[in-house]
Amino acid sequence: MTNIDDRIHAGLDADDRAFLASLDDSRGLFAQIGDTMGGPLGGWAKLVGVASVFVGLFTLFAAWKLLTVDGTRELILWAAVVVSAIVMQGFIKDWFFSRMNMLAILRELKRLQVQVAMLESGGARP
């Protein structure tokens, strides 16, 4: 066994094995969103979720104004606001779903780490 293998095996404890046991193969969208709301960036994820709701409501308001204004100048301005709000919403969703993807990848890496350590120690495969 190499030094790296020893460090990986020493780093695994009952919490890691419990984490592996708690993982489900098919995590739904809402479970992944809940996972994103926790952890070290959970506060930011909650803030982004609230911002997403406000940007969505603002987009609806701007679209309503776009459809009800008189005059070409106002029409162009509200159209620009609607497009900008839709782009903002896209960037917010991209950040949020990228974070969900990162957590899914980390979950799989943790699973592999536990499985390699268990195989190295001769334990049963989970």
Phi and psi in degrees as GROMACS dihedral restraints (atoms count N, CA, C in turn):
[ dihedral_restraints ]
;  ai    aj    ak    al  type     phi  dphi    fc
    3     4     5     6     1   -86.5    20    10
    4     5     6     7     1   173.2    20    10
    6     7     8     9     1   -63.6    20    10
    7     8     9    10     1   -38.8    20    10
    9    10    11    12     1   -65.5    20    10
   10    11    12    13     1   -42.2    20    10
   12    13    14    15     1   -62.0    20    10
   13    14    15    16     1   -40.5    20    10
   15    16    17    18     1   -62.2    20    10
   16    17    18    19     1   -42.0    20    10
   18    19    20    21     1   -67.2    20    10
   19    20    21    22     1   -39.0    20    10
   21    22    23    24     1   -65.5    20    10
   22    23    24    25     1   -45.7    20    10
   24    25    26    27     1   -64.8    20    10
   25    26    27    28     1   -38.4    20    10
   27    28    29    30     1   -70.1    20    10
   28    29    30    31     1   -30.5    20    10
   30    31    32    33     1   -75.1    20    10
   31    32    33    34     1   -19.1    20    10
   33    34    35    36     1   -84.1    20    10
   34    35    36    37     1   135.5    20    10
   36    37    38    39     1  -138.6    20    10
   37    38    39    40     1  -166.9    20    10
   39    40    41    42     1   -63.1    20    10
   40    41    42    43     1   -32.3    20    10
   42    43    44    45     1   -63.4    20    10
   43    44    45    46     1   -40.7    20    10
   45    46    47    48     1   -66.0    20    10
   46    47    48    49     1   -40.9    20    10
   48    49    50    51     1   -66.3    20    10
   49    50    51    52     1   -36.7    20    10
   51    52    53    54     1   -67.7    20    10
   52    53    54    55     1   -37.8    20    10
   54    55    56    57     1   -61.5    20    10
   55    56    57    58     1   -44.2    20    10
   57    58    59    60     1   -63.0    20    10
   58    59    60    61     1   -40.2    20    10
   60    61    62    63     1   -68.3    20    10
   61    62    63    64     1   -28.9    20    10
   63    64    65    66     1   -78.7    20    10
   64    65    66    67     1   -13.6    20    10
   66    67    68    69     1   -72.6    20    10
   67    68    69    70     1   139.9    20    10
   69    70    71    72     1  -114.1    20    10
   70    71    72    73     1   144.5    20    10
   72    73    74    75     1   -66.6    20    10
   73    74    75    76     1   -34.3    20    10
   75    76    77    78     1  -119.5    20    10
   76    77    78    79     1    89.3    20    10
   78    79    80    81     1   -87.3    20    10
   79    80    81    82     1   129.5    20    10
   81    82    83    84     1   -78.3    20    10
   82    83    84    85     1   173.3    20    10
   84    85    86    87     1   -61.6    20    10
   85    86    87    88     1   -45.7    20    10
   87    88    89    90     1   -70.0    20    10
   88    89    90    91     1   -33.2    20    10
   90    91    92    93     1   -65.6    20    10
   91    92    93    94     1   -39.6    20    10
   93    94    95    96     1   -69.0    20    10
   94    95    96    97     1   -37.0    20    10
   96    97    98    99     1   -64.2    20    10
   97    98    99   100     1   -40.9    20    10
   99   100   101   102     1   -62.2    20    10
  100   101   102   103     1   -39.2    20    10
  102   103   104   105     1   -63.3    20    10
  103   104   105   106     1   -36.8    20    10
  105   106   107   108     1   -67.7    20    10
  106   107   108   109     1   -30.9    20    10
  108   109   110   111     1   -74.2    20    10
  109   110   111   112     1    -7.7    20    10
  111   112   113   114     1  -107.9    20    10
  112   113   114   115     1  -176.6    20    10
  114   115   116   117     1    85.2    20    10
  115   116   117   118     1  -170.7    20    10
  117   118   119   120     1   -67.1    20    10
  118   119   120   121     1   -26.8    20    10
  120   121   122   123     1  -105.0    20    10
  121   122   123   124     1    18.2    20    10
  123   124   125   126     1   -61.7    20    10
  124   125   126   127     1   -38.1    20    10
  126   127   128   129     1   -62.9    20    10
  127   128   129   130     1   -42.2    20    10
  129   130   131   132     1   -65.6    20    10
  130   131   132   133     1   -39.5    20    10
  132   133   134   135     1   -63.6    20    10
  133   134   135   136     1   -39.7    20    10
  135   136   137   138     1   -65.6    20    10
  136   137   138   139     1   -41.6    20    10
  138   139   140   141     1   -62.9    20    10
  139   140   141   142     1   -41.7    20    10
  141   142   143   144     1   -66.8    20    10
  142   143   144   145     1   -36.9    20    10
  144   145   146   147     1   -62.8    20    10
  145   146   147   148     1   -43.0    20    10
  147   148   149   150     1   -66.8    20    10
  148   149   150   151     1   -42.5    20    10
  150   151   152   153     1   -61.1    20    10
  151   152   153   154     1   -37.0    20    10
  153   154   155   156     1   -62.8    20    10
  154   155   156   157     1   -40.4    20    10
  156   157   158   159     1   -64.9    20    10
  157   158   159   160     1   -45.5    20    10
  159   160   161   162     1   -65.1    20    10
  160   161   162   163     1   -40.2    20    10
  162   163   164   165     1   -64.9    20    10
  163   164   165   166     1   -39.1    20    10
  165   166   167   168     1   -63.1    20    10
  166   167   168   169     1   -44.1    20    10
  168   169   170   171     1   -65.5    20    10
  169   170   171   172     1   -39.7    20    10
  171   172   173   174     1   -64.8    20    10
  172   173   174   175     1   -36.6    20    10
  174   175   176   177     1   -63.0    20    10
  175   176   177   178     1   -42.6    20    10
  177   178   179   180     1   -63.5    20    10
  178   179   180   181     1   -42.2    20    10
  180   181   182   183     1   -62.4    20    10
  181   182   183   184     1   -44.8    20    10
  183   184   185   186     1   -65.4    20    10
  184   185   186   187     1   -37.3    20    10
  186   187   188   189     1   -65.9    20    10
  187   188   189   190     1   -39.1    20    10
  189   190   191   192     1   -63.6    20    10
  190   191   192   193     1   -44.0    20    10
  192   193   194   195     1   -62.9    20    10
  193   194   195   196     1   -37.9    20    10
  195   196   197   198     1   -59.8    20    10
  196   197   198   199     1   -38.6    20    10
  198   199   200   201     1   -81.5    20    10
  199   200   201   202     1   -14.0    20    10
  201   202   203   204     1  -115.6    20    10
  202   203   204   205     1    -0.7    20    10
  204   205   206   207     1   -80.9    20    10
  205   206   207   208     1   157.5    20    10
  207   208   209   210     1  -110.7    20    10
  208   209   210   211     1   134.5    20    10
  210   211   212   213     1   107.2    20    10
  211   212   213   214     1   145.3    20    10
  213   214   215   216     1   -71.1    20    10
  214   215   216   217     1   -39.7    20    10
  216   217   218   219     1   -61.0    20    10
  217   218   219   220     1   -48.9    20    10
  219   220   221   222     1   -64.4    20    10
  220   221   222   223     1   -36.8    20    10
  222   223   224   225     1   -61.3    20    10
  223   224   225   226     1   -44.9    20    10
  225   226   227   228     1   -66.6    20    10
  226   227   228   229     1   -41.7    20    10
  228   229   230   231     1   -63.6    20    10
  229   230   231   232     1   -46.1    20    10
  231   232   233   234     1   -69.4    20    10
  232   233   234   235     1   -31.9    20    10
  234   235   236   237     1   -64.1    20    10
  235   236   237   238     1   -40.9    20    10
  237   238   239   240     1   -64.6    20    10
  238   239   240   241     1   -38.1    20    10
  240   241   242   243     1   -65.3    20    10
  241   242   243   244     1   -42.5    20    10
  243   244   245   246     1   -62.6    20    10
  244   245   246   247     1   -46.6    20    10
  246   247   248   249     1   -62.6    20    10
  247   248   249   250     1   -42.3    20    10
  249   250   251   252     1   -63.7    20    10
  250   251   252   253     1   -40.9    20    10
  252   253   254   255     1   -66.9    20    10
  253   254   255   256     1   -38.0    20    10
  255   256   257   258     1   -66.1    20    10
  256   257   258   259     1   -39.1    20    10
  258   259   260   261     1   -65.6    20    10
  259   260   261   262     1   -41.9    20    10
  261   262   263   264     1   -60.3    20    10
  262   263   264   265     1   -44.4    20    10
  264   265   266   267     1   -61.2    20    10
  265   266   267   268     1   -38.9    20    10
  267   268   269   270     1   -62.9    20    10
  268   269   270   271     1   -43.2    20    10
  270   271   272   273     1   -65.9    20    10
  271   272   273   274     1   -38.1    20    10
  273   274   275   276     1   -63.9    20    10
  274   275   276   277     1   -46.0    20    10
  276   277   278   279     1   -65.1    20    10
  277   278   279   280     1   -37.4    20    10
  279   280   281   282     1   -61.9    20    10
  280   281   282   283     1   -44.0    20    10
  282   283   284   285     1   -62.8    20    10
  283   284   285   286     1   -45.1    20    10
  285   286   287   288     1   -65.1    20    10
  286   287   288   289     1   -45.4    20    10
  288   289   290   291     1   -73.5    20    10
  289   290   291   292     1   -28.7    20    10
  291   292   293   294     1   -65.2    20    10
  292   293   294   295     1   -38.8    20    10
  294   295   296   297     1   -65.5    20    10
  295   296   297   298     1   -41.2    20    10
  297   298   299   300     1   -62.1    20    10
  298   299   300   301     1   -41.0    20    10
  300   301   302   303     1   -65.0    20    10
  301   302   303   304     1   -41.8    20    10
  303   304   305   306     1   -60.9    20    10
  304   305   306   307     1   -42.5    20    10
  306   307   308   309     1   -66.1    20    10
  307   308   309   310     1   -36.0    20    10
  309   310   311   312     1   -65.3    20    10
  310   311   312   313     1   -40.5    20    10
  312   313   314   315     1   -66.6    20    10
  313   314   315   316     1   -43.1    20    10
  315   316   317   318     1   -62.0    20    10
  316   317   318   319     1   -37.6    20    10
  318   319   320   321     1   -61.8    20    10
  319   320   321   322     1   -43.0    20    10
  321   322   323   324     1   -68.9    20    10
  322   323   324   325     1   -38.1    20    10
  324   325   326   327     1   -63.0    20    10
  325   326   327   328     1   -40.0    20    10
  327   328   329   330     1   -64.2    20    10
  328   329   330   331     1   -40.3    20    10
  330   331   332   333     1   -61.2    20    10
  331   332   333   334     1   -45.1    20    10
  333   334   335   336     1   -64.3    20    10
  334   335   336   337     1   -39.1    20    10
  336   337   338   339     1   -61.5    20    10
  337   338   339   340     1   -44.3    20    10
  339   340   341   342     1   -66.9    20    10
  340   341   342   343     1   -40.5    20    10
  342   343   344   345     1   -66.1    20    10
  343   344   345   346     1   -40.9    20    10
  345   346   347   348     1   -64.1    20    10
  346   347   348   349     1   -42.5    20    10
  348   349   350   351     1   -65.3    20    10
  349   350   351   352     1   -39.0    20    10
  351   352   353   354     1   -68.8    20    10
  352   353   354   355     1   -38.6    20    10
  354   355   356   357     1   -67.3    20    10
  355   356   357   358     1   -37.6    20    10
  357   358   359   360     1   -65.4    20    10
  358   359   360   361     1   -37.3    20    10
  360   361   362   363     1   -85.8    20    10
  361   362   363   364     1    -3.6    20    10
  363   364   365   366     1    83.0    20    10
  364   365   366   367     1    12.6    20    10
  366   367   368   369     1   -77.6    20    10
  367   368   369   370     1   172.5    20    10
  369   370   371   372     1   -73.2    20    10
  370   371   372   373     1   149.4    20    10
  372   373   374   375     1   -80.0    20    10
  373   374   375   376     1   134.2    20    10
